[in-house]
Amino acid sequence: MVKTDEAAKEASTNNNDPPKIELSSLKDTIRCTVKRRNKAHQKLWNQKSKNKLQQIKTSLAQNL
């Protein structure tokens, strides 16, 4: 517990700025996350039995 207290004290007194993230890197990360989420949601949509909406719209809209 002493090491934890020392680390917390050091972190609170340290004036280092947080690392900067490039905007393009952040956009790529978000885009990949959204694509993975959409694929997972589409898979659940396809597996759903007795899905009346699927007869109208077989695939979900893409956000990105």
mmCIF file of the N, C-alpha and C atoms, coordinates in Angstrom:
data_MODEL
# 
_entry.id   MODEL 
# 
loop_
_atom_site.group_PDB 
_atom_site.id 
_atom_site.type_symbol 
_atom_site.label_atom_id 
_atom_site.label_alt_id 
_atom_site.label_comp_id 
_atom_site.label_asym_id 
_atom_site.label_entity_id 
_atom_site.label_seq_id 
_atom_site.pdbx_PDB_ins_code 
_atom_site.Cartn_x 
_atom_site.Cartn_y 
_atom_site.Cartn_z 
_atom_site.occupancy 
_atom_site.B_iso_or_equiv 
_atom_site.pdbx_formal_charge 
_atom_site.auth_seq_id 
_atom_site.auth_comp_id 
_atom_site.auth_asym_id 
_atom_site.auth_atom_id 
_atom_site.pdbx_PDB_model_num 
ATOM 1   N N  . MET A 1 1  ? 0.829   -1.198  0.000   1.00 0.00 ? 1  MET A N  1 
ATOM 2   C CA . MET A 1 1  ? 0.000   0.000   0.000   1.00 0.00 ? 1  MET A CA 1 
ATOM 3   C C  . MET A 1 1  ? 0.869   1.256   0.000   1.00 0.00 ? 1  MET A C  1 
ATOM 4   N N  . VAL A 1 2  ? 2.044   1.170   0.587   1.00 0.00 ? 2  VAL A N  1 
ATOM 5   C CA . VAL A 1 2  ? 2.937   2.322   0.638   1.00 0.00 ? 2  VAL A CA 1 
ATOM 6   C C  . VAL A 1 2  ? 3.371   2.718   -0.770  1.00 0.00 ? 2  VAL A C  1 
ATOM 7   N N  . LYS A 1 3  ? 3.660   1.726   -1.622  1.00 0.00 ? 3  LYS A N  1 
ATOM 8   C CA . LYS A 1 3  ? 4.067   2.022   -2.995  1.00 0.00 ? 3  LYS A CA 1 
ATOM 9   C C  . LYS A 1 3  ? 2.941   2.728   -3.738  1.00 0.00 ? 3  LYS A C  1 
ATOM 10  N N  . THR A 1 4  ? 1.717   2.303   -3.478  1.00 0.00 ? 4  THR A N  1 
ATOM 11  C CA . THR A 1 4  ? 0.563   2.918   -4.122  1.00 0.00 ? 4  THR A CA 1 
ATOM 12  C C  . THR A 1 4  ? 0.437   4.372   -3.698  1.00 0.00 ? 4  THR A C  1 
ATOM 13  N N  . ASP A 1 5  ? 0.600   4.627   -2.421  1.00 0.00 ? 5  ASP A N  1 
ATOM 14  C CA . ASP A 1 5  ? 0.520   5.999   -1.915  1.00 0.00 ? 5  ASP A CA 1 
ATOM 15  C C  . ASP A 1 5  ? 1.616   6.863   -2.519  1.00 0.00 ? 5  ASP A C  1 
ATOM 16  N N  . GLU A 1 6  ? 2.821   6.315   -2.604  1.00 0.00 ? 6  GLU A N  1 
ATOM 17  C CA . GLU A 1 6  ? 3.933   7.067   -3.190  1.00 0.00 ? 6  GLU A CA 1 
ATOM 18  C C  . GLU A 1 6  ? 3.679   7.376   -4.663  1.00 0.00 ? 6  GLU A C  1 
ATOM 19  N N  . ALA A 1 7  ? 3.158   6.394   -5.391  1.00 0.00 ? 7  ALA A N  1 
ATOM 20  C CA . ALA A 1 7  ? 2.868   6.593   -6.810  1.00 0.00 ? 7  ALA A CA 1 
ATOM 21  C C  . ALA A 1 7  ? 1.779   7.643   -6.994  1.00 0.00 ? 7  ALA A C  1 
ATOM 22  N N  . ALA A 1 8  ? 0.767   7.615   -6.142  1.00 0.00 ? 8  ALA A N  1 
ATOM 23  C CA . ALA A 1 8  ? -0.320  8.602   -6.229  1.00 0.00 ? 8  ALA A CA 1 
ATOM 24  C C  . ALA A 1 8  ? 0.203   10.000  -5.918  1.00 0.00 ? 8  ALA A C  1 
ATOM 25  N N  . LYS A 1 9  ? 1.065   10.103  -4.913  1.00 0.00 ? 9  LYS A N  1 
ATOM 26  C CA . LYS A 1 9  ? 1.634   11.401  -4.545  1.00 0.00 ? 9  LYS A CA 1 
ATOM 27  C C  . LYS A 1 9  ? 2.497   11.939  -5.680  1.00 0.00 ? 9  LYS A C  1 
ATOM 28  N N  . GLU A 1 10 ? 3.296   11.064  -6.275  1.00 0.00 ? 10 GLU A N  1 
ATOM 29  C CA . GLU A 1 10 ? 4.158   11.479  -7.380  1.00 0.00 ? 10 GLU A CA 1 
ATOM 30  C C  . GLU A 1 10 ? 3.334   11.914  -8.594  1.00 0.00 ? 10 GLU A C  1 
ATOM 31  N N  . ALA A 1 11 ? 2.286   11.184  -8.861  1.00 0.00 ? 11 ALA A N  1 
ATOM 32  C CA . ALA A 1 11 ? 1.435   11.516  -10.005 1.00 0.00 ? 11 ALA A CA 1 
ATOM 33  C C  . ALA A 1 11 ? 0.726   12.845  -9.800  1.00 0.00 ? 11 ALA A C  1 
ATOM 34  N N  . SER A 1 12 ? 0.328   13.136  -8.568  1.00 0.00 ? 12 SER A N  1 
ATOM 35  C CA . SER A 1 12 ? -0.387  14.383  -8.305  1.00 0.00 ? 12 SER A CA 1 
ATOM 36  C C  . SER A 1 12 ? 0.537   15.590  -8.341  1.00 0.00 ? 12 SER A C  1 
ATOM 37  N N  . THR A 1 13 ? 1.818   15.393  -8.045  1.00 0.00 ? 13 THR A N  1 
ATOM 38  C CA . THR A 1 13 ? 2.759   16.510  -8.060  1.00 0.00 ? 13 THR A CA 1 
ATOM 39  C C  . THR A 1 13 ? 3.461   16.658  -9.405  1.00 0.00 ? 13 THR A C  1 
ATOM 40  N N  . ASN A 1 14 ? 3.339   15.657  -10.270 1.00 0.00 ? 14 ASN A N  1 
ATOM 41  C CA . ASN A 1 14 ? 3.995   15.684  -11.571 1.00 0.00 ? 14 ASN A CA 1 
ATOM 42  C C  . ASN A 1 14 ? 3.185   16.560  -12.519 1.00 0.00 ? 14 ASN A C  1 
ATOM 43  N N  . ASN A 1 15 ? 3.829   17.524  -13.144 1.00 0.00 ? 15 ASN A N  1 
ATOM 44  C CA . ASN A 1 15 ? 3.124   18.464  -14.024 1.00 0.00 ? 15 ASN A CA 1 
ATOM 45  C C  . ASN A 1 15 ? 3.280   18.116  -15.501 1.00 0.00 ? 15 ASN A C  1 
ATOM 46  N N  . ASN A 1 16 ? 3.517   16.863  -15.809 1.00 0.00 ? 16 ASN A N  1 
ATOM 47  C CA . ASN A 1 16 ? 3.641   16.460  -17.214 1.00 0.00 ? 16 ASN A CA 1 
ATOM 48  C C  . ASN A 1 16 ? 2.291   16.544  -17.903 1.00 0.00 ? 16 ASN A C  1 
ATOM 49  N N  . ASP A 1 17 ? 2.326   17.019  -19.132 1.00 0.00 ? 17 ASP A N  1 
ATOM 50  C CA . ASP A 1 17 ? 1.104   17.061  -19.931 1.00 0.00 ? 17 ASP A CA 1 
ATOM 51  C C  . ASP A 1 17 ? 0.778   15.659  -20.418 1.00 0.00 ? 17 ASP A C  1 
ATOM 52  N N  . PRO A 1 18 ? -0.500  15.340  -20.575 1.00 0.00 ? 18 PRO A N  1 
ATOM 53  C CA . PRO A 1 18 ? -0.857  14.025  -21.116 1.00 0.00 ? 18 PRO A CA 1 
ATOM 54  C C  . PRO A 1 18 ? -0.365  13.910  -22.557 1.00 0.00 ? 18 PRO A C  1 
ATOM 55  N N  . PRO A 1 19 ? -0.112  12.708  -23.004 1.00 0.00 ? 19 PRO A N  1 
ATOM 56  C CA . PRO A 1 19 ? 0.382   12.553  -24.387 1.00 0.00 ? 19 PRO A CA 1 
ATOM 57  C C  . PRO A 1 19 ? -0.646  13.047  -25.399 1.00 0.00 ? 19 PRO A C  1 
ATOM 58  N N  . LYS A 1 20 ? -0.145  13.662  -26.447 1.00 0.00 ? 20 LYS A N  1 
ATOM 59  C CA . LYS A 1 20 ? -1.037  14.180  -27.487 1.00 0.00 ? 20 LYS A CA 1 
ATOM 60  C C  . LYS A 1 20 ? -1.343  13.063  -28.473 1.00 0.00 ? 20 LYS A C  1 
ATOM 61  N N  . ILE A 1 21 ? -2.585  13.011  -28.892 1.00 0.00 ? 21 ILE A N  1 
ATOM 62  C CA . ILE A 1 21 ? -3.039  12.002  -29.844 1.00 0.00 ? 21 ILE A CA 1 
ATOM 63  C C  . ILE A 1 21 ? -3.355  12.713  -31.146 1.00 0.00 ? 21 ILE A C  1 
ATOM 64  N N  . GLU A 1 22 ? -2.822  12.178  -32.229 1.00 0.00 ? 22 GLU A N  1 
ATOM 65  C CA . GLU A 1 22 ? -3.109  12.779  -33.528 1.00 0.00 ? 22 GLU A CA 1 
ATOM 66  C C  . GLU A 1 22 ? -4.577  12.544  -33.878 1.00 0.00 ? 22 GLU A C  1 
ATOM 67  N N  . LEU A 1 23 ? -5.180  13.533  -34.481 1.00 0.00 ? 23 LEU A N  1 
ATOM 68  C CA . LEU A 1 23 ? -6.595  13.455  -34.827 1.00 0.00 ? 23 LEU A CA 1 
ATOM 69  C C  . LEU A 1 23 ? -6.865  12.307  -35.798 1.00 0.00 ? 23 LEU A C  1 
ATOM 70  N N  . SER A 1 24 ? -5.975  12.106  -36.764 1.00 0.00 ? 24 SER A N  1 
ATOM 71  C CA . SER A 1 24 ? -6.183  11.030  -37.744 1.00 0.00 ? 24 SER A CA 1 
ATOM 72  C C  . SER A 1 24 ? -6.153  9.668   -37.060 1.00 0.00 ? 24 SER A C  1 
ATOM 73  N N  . SER A 1 25 ? -5.285  9.516   -36.078 1.00 0.00 ? 25 SER A N  1 
ATOM 74  C CA . SER A 1 25 ? -5.207  8.263   -35.339 1.00 0.00 ? 25 SER A CA 1 
ATOM 75  C C  . SER A 1 25 ? -6.499  8.022   -34.554 1.00 0.00 ? 25 SER A C  1 
ATOM 76  N N  . LEU A 1 26 ? -7.004  9.069   -33.945 1.00 0.00 ? 26 LEU A N  1 
ATOM 77  C CA . LEU A 1 26 ? -8.248  8.967   -33.187 1.00 0.00 ? 26 LEU A CA 1 
ATOM 78  C C  . LEU A 1 26 ? -9.416  8.622   -34.110 1.00 0.00 ? 26 LEU A C  1 
ATOM 79  N N  . LYS A 1 27 ? -9.465  9.255   -35.276 1.00 0.00 ? 27 LYS A N  1 
ATOM 80  C CA . LYS A 1 27 ? -10.545 8.976   -36.229 1.00 0.00 ? 27 LYS A CA 1 
ATOM 81  C C  . LYS A 1 27 ? -10.494 7.527   -36.698 1.00 0.00 ? 27 LYS A C  1 
ATOM 82  N N  . ASP A 1 28 ? -9.283  7.024   -36.973 1.00 0.00 ? 28 ASP A N  1 
ATOM 83  C CA . ASP A 1 28 ? -9.141  5.628   -37.400 1.00 0.00 ? 28 ASP A CA 1 
ATOM 84  C C  . ASP A 1 28 ? -9.605  4.670   -36.318 1.00 0.00 ? 28 ASP A C  1 
ATOM 85  N N  . THR A 1 29 ? -9.255  4.972   -35.079 1.00 0.00 ? 29 THR A N  1 
ATOM 86  C CA . THR A 1 29 ? -9.672  4.126   -33.959 1.00 0.00 ? 29 THR A CA 1 
ATOM 87  C C  . THR A 1 29 ? -11.185 4.109   -33.824 1.00 0.00 ? 29 THR A C  1 
ATOM 88  N N  . ILE A 1 30 ? -11.798 5.259   -33.916 1.00 0.00 ? 30 ILE A N  1 
ATOM 89  C CA . ILE A 1 30 ? -13.259 5.353   -33.814 1.00 0.00 ? 30 ILE A CA 1 
ATOM 90  C C  . ILE A 1 30 ? -13.916 4.617   -34.969 1.00 0.00 ? 30 ILE A C  1 
ATOM 91  N N  . ARG A 1 31 ? -13.389 4.826   -36.185 1.00 0.00 ? 31 ARG A N  1 
ATOM 92  C CA . ARG A 1 31 ? -13.961 4.180   -37.370 1.00 0.00 ? 31 ARG A CA 1 
ATOM 93  C C  . ARG A 1 31 ? -13.912 2.652   -37.237 1.00 0.00 ? 31 ARG A C  1 
ATOM 94  N N  . CYS A 1 32 ? -12.777 2.118   -36.787 1.00 0.00 ? 32 CYS A N  1 
ATOM 95  C CA . CYS A 1 32 ? -12.637 0.662   -36.616 1.00 0.00 ? 32 CYS A CA 1 
ATOM 96  C C  . CYS A 1 32 ? -13.584 0.143   -35.540 1.00 0.00 ? 32 CYS A C  1 
ATOM 97  N N  . THR A 1 33 ? -13.726 0.898   -34.465 1.00 0.00 ? 33 THR A N  1 
ATOM 98  C CA . THR A 1 33 ? -14.617 0.496   -33.378 1.00 0.00 ? 33 THR A CA 1 
ATOM 99  C C  . THR A 1 33 ? -16.064 0.457   -33.860 1.00 0.00 ? 33 THR A C  1 
ATOM 100 N N  . VAL A 1 34 ? -16.464 1.465   -34.612 1.00 0.00 ? 34 VAL A N  1 
ATOM 101 C CA . VAL A 1 34 ? -17.839 1.517   -35.130 1.00 0.00 ? 34 VAL A CA 1 
ATOM 102 C C  . VAL A 1 34 ? -18.081 0.366   -36.097 1.00 0.00 ? 34 VAL A C  1 
ATOM 103 N N  . LYS A 1 35 ? -17.106 0.062   -36.948 1.00 0.00 ? 35 LYS A N  1 
ATOM 104 C CA . LYS A 1 35 ? -17.258 -1.040  -37.896 1.00 0.00 ? 35 LYS A CA 1 
ATOM 105 C C  . LYS A 1 35 ? -17.427 -2.367  -37.163 1.00 0.00 ? 35 LYS A C  1 
ATOM 106 N N  . ARG A 1 36 ? -16.604 -2.575  -36.125 1.00 0.00 ? 36 ARG A N  1 
ATOM 107 C CA . ARG A 1 36 ? -16.727 -3.822  -35.340 1.00 0.00 ? 36 ARG A CA 1 
ATOM 108 C C  . ARG A 1 36 ? -18.087 -3.904  -34.660 1.00 0.00 ? 36 ARG A C  1 
ATOM 109 N N  . ARG A 1 37 ? -18.537 -2.798  -34.118 1.00 0.00 ? 37 ARG A N  1 
ATOM 110 C CA . ARG A 1 37 ? -19.841 -2.771  -33.455 1.00 0.00 ? 37 ARG A CA 1 
ATOM 111 C C  . ARG A 1 37 ? -20.961 -3.048  -34.444 1.00 0.00 ? 37 ARG A C  1 
ATOM 112 N N  . ASN A 1 38 ? -20.872 -2.448  -35.627 1.00 0.00 ? 38 ASN A N  1 
ATOM 113 C CA . ASN A 1 38 ? -21.899 -2.661  -36.647 1.00 0.00 ? 38 ASN A CA 1 
ATOM 114 C C  . ASN A 1 38 ? -21.937 -4.115  -37.100 1.00 0.00 ? 38 ASN A C  1 
ATOM 115 N N  . LYS A 1 39 ? -20.753 -4.725  -37.274 1.00 0.00 ? 39 LYS A N  1 
ATOM 116 C CA . LYS A 1 39 ? -20.706 -6.137  -37.667 1.00 0.00 ? 39 LYS A CA 1 
ATOM 117 C C  . LYS A 1 39 ? -21.353 -7.019  -36.605 1.00 0.00 ? 39 LYS A C  1 
ATOM 118 N N  . ALA A 1 40 ? -21.042 -6.738  -35.338 1.00 0.00 ? 40 ALA A N  1 
ATOM 119 C CA . ALA A 1 40 ? -21.615 -7.531  -34.246 1.00 0.00 ? 40 ALA A CA 1 
ATOM 120 C C  . ALA A 1 40 ? -23.133 -7.357  -34.199 1.00 0.00 ? 40 ALA A C  1 
ATOM 121 N N  . HIS A 1 41 ? -23.599 -6.125  -34.369 1.00 0.00 ? 41 HIS A N  1 
ATOM 122 C CA . HIS A 1 41 ? -25.035 -5.860  -34.343 1.00 0.00 ? 41 HIS A CA 1 
ATOM 123 C C  . HIS A 1 41 ? -25.735 -6.523  -35.533 1.00 0.00 ? 41 HIS A C  1 
ATOM 124 N N  . GLN A 1 42 ? -25.090 -6.456  -36.713 1.00 0.00 ? 42 GLN A N  1 
ATOM 125 C CA . GLN A 1 42 ? -25.659 -7.088  -37.908 1.00 0.00 ? 42 GLN A CA 1 
ATOM 126 C C  . GLN A 1 42 ? -25.764 -8.594  -37.704 1.00 0.00 ? 42 GLN A C  1 
ATOM 127 N N  . LYS A 1 43 ? -24.753 -9.192  -37.075 1.00 0.00 ? 43 LYS A N  1 
ATOM 128 C CA . LYS A 1 43 ? -24.763 -10.636 -36.817 1.00 0.00 ? 43 LYS A CA 1 
ATOM 129 C C  . LYS A 1 43 ? -25.952 -10.999 -35.917 1.00 0.00 ? 43 LYS A C  1 
ATOM 130 N N  . LEU A 1 44 ? -26.159 -10.205 -34.867 1.00 0.00 ? 44 LEU A N  1 
ATOM 131 C CA . LEU A 1 44 ? -27.306 -10.452 -33.985 1.00 0.00 ? 44 LEU A CA 1 
ATOM 132 C C  . LEU A 1 44 ? -28.628 -10.277 -34.746 1.00 0.00 ? 44 LEU A C  1 
ATOM 133 N N  . TRP A 1 45 ? -28.681 -9.254  -35.599 1.00 0.00 ? 45 TRP A N  1 
ATOM 134 C CA . TRP A 1 45 ? -29.879 -8.975  -36.404 1.00 0.00 ? 45 TRP A CA 1 
ATOM 135 C C  . TRP A 1 45 ? -30.192 -10.161 -37.313 1.00 0.00 ? 45 TRP A C  1 
ATOM 136 N N  . ASN A 1 46 ? -29.149 -10.726 -37.927 1.00 0.00 ? 46 ASN A N  1 
ATOM 137 C CA . ASN A 1 46 ? -29.339 -11.855 -38.835 1.00 0.00 ? 46 ASN A CA 1 
ATOM 138 C C  . ASN A 1 46 ? -29.769 -13.127 -38.105 1.00 0.00 ? 46 ASN A C  1 
ATOM 139 N N  . GLN A 1 47 ? -29.317 -13.299 -36.870 1.00 0.00 ? 47 GLN A N  1 
ATOM 140 C CA . GLN A 1 47 ? -29.623 -14.511 -36.107 1.00 0.00 ? 47 GLN A CA 1 
ATOM 141 C C  . GLN A 1 47 ? -31.002 -14.466 -35.459 1.00 0.00 ? 47 GLN A C  1 
ATOM 142 N N  . LYS A 1 48 ? -31.571 -13.303 -35.373 1.00 0.00 ? 48 LYS A N  1 
ATOM 143 C CA . LYS A 1 48 ? -32.859 -13.142 -34.695 1.00 0.00 ? 48 LYS A CA 1 
ATOM 144 C C  . LYS A 1 48 ? -33.953 -13.864 -35.472 1.00 0.00 ? 48 LYS A C  1 
ATOM 145 N N  . SER A 1 49 ? -34.630 -14.765 -34.816 1.00 0.00 ? 49 SER A N  1 
ATOM 146 C CA . SER A 1 49 ? -35.747 -15.444 -35.468 1.00 0.00 ? 49 SER A CA 1 
ATOM 147 C C  . SER A 1 49 ? -37.031 -14.639 -35.231 1.00 0.00 ? 49 SER A C  1 
ATOM 148 N N  . LYS A 1 50 ? -37.962 -14.785 -36.114 1.00 0.00 ? 50 LYS A N  1 
ATOM 149 C CA . LYS A 1 50 ? -39.232 -14.054 -36.045 1.00 0.00 ? 50 LYS A CA 1 
ATOM 150 C C  . LYS A 1 50 ? -39.018 -12.545 -36.030 1.00 0.00 ? 50 LYS A C  1 
ATOM 151 N N  . ASN A 1 51 ? -38.089 -12.088 -36.840 1.00 0.00 ? 51 ASN A N  1 
ATOM 152 C CA . ASN A 1 51 ? -37.797 -10.667 -36.942 1.00 0.00 ? 51 ASN A CA 1 
ATOM 153 C C  . ASN A 1 51 ? -38.583 -10.097 -38.115 1.00 0.00 ? 51 ASN A C  1 
ATOM 154 N N  . LYS A 1 52 ? -39.707 -9.469  -37.822 1.00 0.00 ? 52 LYS A N  1 
ATOM 155 C CA . LYS A 1 52 ? -40.576 -8.931  -38.876 1.00 0.00 ? 52 LYS A CA 1 
ATOM 156 C C  . LYS A 1 52 ? -39.918 -7.764  -39.613 1.00 0.00 ? 52 LYS A C  1 
ATOM 157 N N  . LEU A 1 53 ? -39.093 -7.004  -38.922 1.00 0.00 ? 53 LEU A N  1 
ATOM 158 C CA . LEU A 1 53 ? -38.445 -5.869  -39.572 1.00 0.00 ? 53 LEU A CA 1 
ATOM 159 C C  . LEU A 1 53 ? -37.405 -6.311  -40.593 1.00 0.00 ? 53 LEU A C  1 
ATOM 160 N N  . GLN A 1 54 ? -36.849 -7.495  -40.414 1.00 0.00 ? 54 GLN A N  1 
ATOM 161 C CA . GLN A 1 54 ? -35.829 -7.973  -41.333 1.00 0.00 ? 54 GLN A CA 1 
ATOM 162 C C  . GLN A 1 54 ? -36.404 -8.215  -42.728 1.00 0.00 ? 54 GLN A C  1 
ATOM 163 N N  . GLN A 1 55 ? -37.690 -8.501  -42.804 1.00 0.00 ? 55 GLN A N  1 
ATOM 164 C CA . GLN A 1 55 ? -38.337 -8.660  -44.102 1.00 0.00 ? 55 GLN A CA 1 
ATOM 165 C C  . GLN A 1 55 ? -38.351 -7.333  -44.862 1.00 0.00 ? 55 GLN A C  1 
ATOM 166 N N  . ILE A 1 56 ? -38.400 -6.225  -44.131 1.00 0.00 ? 56 ILE A N  1 
ATOM 167 C CA . ILE A 1 56 ? -38.428 -4.901  -44.733 1.00 0.00 ? 56 ILE A CA 1 
ATOM 168 C C  . ILE A 1 56 ? -37.017 -4.415  -45.040 1.00 0.00 ? 56 ILE A C  1 
ATOM 169 N N  . LYS A 1 57 ? -36.126 -4.615  -44.072 1.00 0.00 ? 57 LYS A N  1 
ATOM 170 C CA . LYS A 1 57 ? -34.756 -4.121  -44.218 1.00 0.00 ? 57 LYS A CA 1 
ATOM 171 C C  . LYS A 1 57 ? -33.805 -5.233  -43.766 1.00 0.00 ? 57 LYS A C  1 
ATOM 172 N N  . THR A 1 58 ? -33.104 -5.834  -44.720 1.00 0.00 ? 58 THR A N  1 
ATOM 173 C CA . THR A 1 58 ? -32.248 -6.979  -44.385 1.00 0.00 ? 58 THR A CA 1 
ATOM 174 C C  . THR A 1 58 ? -30.931 -6.586  -43.766 1.00 0.00 ? 58 THR A C  1 
ATOM 175 N N  . SER A 1 59 ? -30.443 -5.400  -44.063 1.00 0.00 ? 59 SER A N  1 
ATOM 176 C CA . SER A 1 59 ? -29.173 -4.976  -43.459 1.00 0.00 ? 59 SER A CA 1 
ATOM 177 C C  . SER A 1 59 ? -29.362 -3.653  -42.739 1.00 0.00 ? 59 SER A C  1 
ATOM 178 N N  . LEU A 1 60 ? -28.562 -3.475  -41.726 1.00 0.00 ? 60 LEU A N  1 
ATOM 179 C CA . LEU A 1 60 ? -28.646 -2.249  -40.920 1.00 0.00 ? 60 LEU A CA 1 
ATOM 180 C C  . LEU A 1 60 ? -27.865 -1.138  -41.593 1.00 0.00 ? 60 LEU A C  1 
ATOM 181 N N  . ALA A 1 61 ? -28.223 0.109   -41.317 1.00 0.00 ? 61 ALA A N  1 
ATOM 182 C CA . ALA A 1 61 ? -27.540 1.266   -41.890 1.00 0.00 ? 61 ALA A CA 1 
ATOM 183 C C  . ALA A 1 61 ? -26.137 1.383   -41.315 1.00 0.00 ? 61 ALA A C  1 
ATOM 184 N N  . GLN A 1 62 ? -25.210 1.834   -42.134 1.00 0.00 ? 62 GLN A N  1 
ATOM 185 C CA . GLN A 1 62 ? -23.838 2.046   -41.704 1.00 0.00 ? 62 GLN A CA 1 
ATOM 186 C C  . GLN A 1 62 ? -23.673 3.491   -41.222 1.00 0.00 ? 62 GLN A C  1 
ATOM 187 N N  . ASN A 1 63 ? -22.995 3.653   -40.095 1.00 0.00 ? 63 ASN A N  1 
ATOM 188 C CA . ASN A 1 63 ? -22.774 5.003   -39.557 1.00 0.00 ? 63 ASN A CA 1 
ATOM 189 C C  . ASN A 1 63 ? -21.596 5.701   -40.213 1.00 0.00 ? 63 ASN A C  1 
ATOM 190 N N  . LEU A 1 64 ? -20.552 4.938   -40.508 1.00 0.00 ? 64 LEU A N  1 
ATOM 191 C CA . LEU A 1 64 ? -19.347 5.542   -41.111 1.00 0.00 ? 64 LEU A CA 1 
ATOM 192 C C  . LEU A 1 64 ? -18.996 4.845   -42.383 1.00 0.00 ? 64 LEU A C  1 
# 
